[in-house]
Amino acid sequence: MDRIIRPLAQTRSPVLILTRGLKKKAKIPITLLKDIPRVGQAGAVVHVHKAHMRHELYPKRMADYVIARVGPLDRSKAVEVAAPDQTLEQADRQEKVHSLALRNQETLSRIVKLEPIVFERSVVVVESGAEEGAQAIYGSLTKADVLKELADAHGIVIDKEALTMDEKIKSVGEYTCVVKLIYAGQASFKAIVAPSKDGTTQ
């Protein structure tokens, strides 16, 4: 009886197995606004990692997003590039990110130009014999007060989470408020708590 000799099964390379387990980090197309070493020259469309664009290039205005769509493009200022492997959902998401970044950047540019915002408060009468110090006010100045003033007086509407300041300001003085917006960075303005002009005390 003839013996059938079968070739030994080839073993898989551990390097190949490891390579298959690694996920490639997604890159997105961007337009360079400045010459960047090892990346490209101003005006070039290159592909970089999303995180690098979100945290480094875009906030520093070194690059701009490229809006890639499949089908007609309505935005006059957008750059259309071929993206055969990009779904409509991905293209729409990218366009929303770009629009949000532009809106937030415009908001920050308005905040930077703000004059100090003055909040008048009644001053609490200090009992005789008490230590001298900051003038205490009746009640407090909160985030809600600042957000309302920004919206009503300046037309700037932001989320509560975007504003960083002392939770409750309880004395006369000047305070720094910081606004942080995604894809745009941050900007600050001054809030001044002053005694009421009518001299009201509590």
Salt bridges, closest charged atoms under 4 A:
GLU56 OE2 - LYS60 NZ 2.74
ASP64 OD1 - HIS98 ND1 3.76
GLU89 OE2 - ARG93 NH2 3.25
ASP92 OD1 - ARG69 NH1 2.94
GLU95 OE1 - ARG69 NH1 2.65
GLU95 OE2 - ARG75 NE 3.94
GLU120 OE2 - LYS197 NZ 3.99
ASP145 OD2 - ARG121 NH2 3.57
ASP152 OD2 - LYS148 NZ 2.67
GLU174 OE2 - LYS190 NZ 3.97
